[in-house]
Amino acid sequence: MDSDKGCVLSKDCPSRLILNHLTSRWGVLVMIVLRNGTKRFSEIRREIEGISERMLAETLKQLQQDGMLQRQSFDTVPPHVEYTLTAYGVQAAEQIHGLVDWLENNLNGILATQNPTHTEN
C-alpha cells in the first residue's frame, strides 16, 4: 500500500471521517451548491431547501476543517461571510456532481425498480 494514500476500509484511517462529512445528507448538497461558485451563508441556505441554520453552520465548519472549503469574513455591518471551495473541494465537488448527475438522469428508472407502478417519462 502507498504510505501517502488513505485506506477507507481501515477502521483507524482519517479518510472515513472526511468521507462521512462529504457524503452526509447536507455535505453533498453544500458541495453541489458551492461547485457553482462563492456563496454567502444565506445564499447557501436559500438554495438547500429544508436545511436548518444550525445544520448548515455545522456542515460548513466540518467541510472547512477537512480542507474542502474556505471561509472569508469581511469586517462589515452586518457581518459578511463567504464560502468558497478549495482545490480539494473543487475536485471532490466534481466527483459528487458526477454521482448526483447520474442519479438525476436515472431517477425514473430507479424509482420504477422500487415501485413497479411508477412509470418512466
RODO-2510 file (C-alpha; in nm, 4 decimals, decimal comma):
residues 121
     n   res          X          Y          Z
     1     m     0,0000     0,0000     0,0000
     2     d     0,1218     0,3519    -0,0827
     3     s     0,2126     0,5165     0,2512
     4     d     0,0804     0,8562     0,1307
     5     k    -0,2563     0,7102     0,0467
     6     g    -0,5512     0,6604     0,2805
     7     c    -0,7394     0,3352     0,3221
     8     v    -1,1079     0,3999     0,3828
     9     l    -1,1646     0,0351     0,4755
    10     s    -0,9252     0,0651     0,7709
    11     k    -1,1080     0,1495     1,0944
    12     d    -0,8393     0,3969     1,2004
    13     c    -0,7990     0,5819     0,8708
    14     p    -0,8959     0,9520     0,8911
    15     s    -1,0381     0,9258     0,5389
    16     r    -1,3523     0,7692     0,6914
    17     l    -1,4405     1,0860     0,8807
    18     i    -1,3770     1,3074     0,5783
    19     l    -1,5841     1,0738     0,3590
    20     n    -1,8618     1,0892     0,6171
    21     h    -1,8616     1,4699     0,6074
    22     l    -1,8583     1,4813     0,2265
    23     t    -2,1319     1,2223     0,1823
    24     s    -2,3549     1,3276     0,4696
    25     r    -2,7087     1,4368     0,3958
    26     w    -2,6103     1,8054     0,3925
    27     g    -2,2432     1,7754     0,2929
    28     v    -2,3308     1,6559    -0,0567
    29     l    -2,5762     1,9405    -0,1071
    30     v    -2,3364     2,2072     0,0218
    31     m    -2,0662     2,0783    -0,2135
    32     i    -2,3102     2,0891    -0,5080
    33     v    -2,4121     2,4489    -0,4270
    34     l    -2,0532     2,5701    -0,3833
    35     r    -1,9496     2,3976    -0,7055
    36     n    -2,1208     2,6887    -0,8787
    37     g    -1,9005     2,9479    -0,7048
    38     t    -1,8554     3,1510    -0,3889
    39     k    -2,1704     3,1940    -0,1804
    40     r    -2,2780     3,3679     0,1359
    41     f    -2,4298     3,1660     0,4207
    42     s    -2,7793     3,2963     0,3446
    43     e    -2,7452     3,2098    -0,0253
    44     i    -2,6455     2,8517     0,0557
    45     r    -2,9343     2,8195     0,2992
    46     r    -3,1835     2,9511     0,0408
    47     e    -3,0623     2,7054    -0,2235
    48     i    -3,0778     2,3968     0,0006
    49     e    -3,4408     2,3515     0,0918
    50     g    -3,5021     2,2105     0,4375
    51     i    -3,1605     2,2724     0,5960
    52     s    -3,1636     2,4456     0,9325
    53     e    -2,9271     2,7276     1,0176
    54     r    -2,7612     2,5077     1,2806
    55     m    -2,7054     2,2143     1,0448
    56     l    -2,5687     2,4390     0,7721
    57     a    -2,3252     2,6046     1,0152
    58     e    -2,2112     2,2623     1,1430
    59     t    -2,1702     2,1219     0,7910
    60     l    -1,9743     2,4249     0,6722
    61     k    -1,7467     2,4027     0,9766
    62     q    -1,6776     2,0318     0,9171
    63     l    -1,6028     2,0827     0,5483
    64     q    -1,3778     2,3777     0,6304
    65     q    -1,1861     2,1687     0,8873
    66     d    -1,1490     1,8946     0,6256
    67     g    -0,9912     2,1425     0,3836
    68     m    -1,2786     2,1329     0,1354
    69     l    -1,3785     2,4961     0,1633
    70     q    -1,2528     2,8246     0,2923
    71     r    -1,4446     3,0820     0,4885
    72     q    -1,3748     3,4507     0,4350
    73     s    -1,5046     3,7074     0,6796
    74     f    -1,5453     4,0726     0,5866
    75     d    -1,5401     4,3427     0,8526
    76     t    -1,8744     4,4983     0,7667
    77     v    -2,2038     4,5729     0,9397
    78     p    -2,3911     4,3454     0,9195
    79     p    -2,1188     4,0758     0,9118
    80     h    -2,0478     3,9342     0,5660
    81     v    -1,9052     3,5829     0,5314
    82     e    -1,8390     3,3952     0,2083
    83     y    -1,7602     3,0305     0,1427
    84     t    -1,5518     2,9044    -0,1498
    85     l    -1,4295     2,5581    -0,2427
    86     t    -1,0579     2,4918    -0,2083
    87     a    -0,8672     2,2998    -0,4772
    88     y    -0,9507     1,9737    -0,2959
    89     g    -1,3099     2,0895    -0,2586
    90     v    -1,3392     2,1525    -0,6322
    91     q    -1,2082     1,8022    -0,7051
    92     a    -1,4455     1,6443    -0,4521
    93     a    -1,7414     1,8505    -0,5778
    94     e    -1,6774     1,7302    -0,9326
    95     q    -1,6857     1,3679    -0,8163
    96     i    -2,0029     1,4274    -0,6149
    97     h    -2,1617     1,6099    -0,9089
    98     g    -2,0967     1,3069    -1,1296
    99     l    -2,2884     1,0840    -0,8896
   100     v    -2,5709     1,3360    -0,8437
   101     d    -2,5972     1,3877    -1,2200
   102     w    -2,6141     1,0130    -1,2779
   103     l    -2,8838     0,9811    -1,0092
   104     e    -3,0952     1,2625    -1,1506
   105     n    -3,0671     1,1228    -1,5055
   106     n    -3,1663     0,7730    -1,3929
   107     l    -3,4188     0,8619    -1,1244
   108     n    -3,7301     0,7407    -1,3069
   109     g    -3,5745     0,4042    -1,3868
   110     i    -3,4513     0,3603    -1,0308
   111     l    -3,7920     0,4541    -0,8906
   112     a    -3,9553     0,2076    -1,1291
   113     t    -3,7456    -0,0751    -0,9825
   114     q    -3,8517     0,0259    -0,6324
   115     n    -4,2166     0,0649    -0,7190
   116     p    -4,3451    -0,1264    -1,0223
   117     t    -4,6396     0,1164    -1,0592
   118     h    -4,4009     0,4139    -1,1247
   119     t    -4,3635     0,4771    -1,4970
   120     e    -4,0612     0,6239    -1,6741
   121     n    -4,1029     0,9562    -1,8550
***
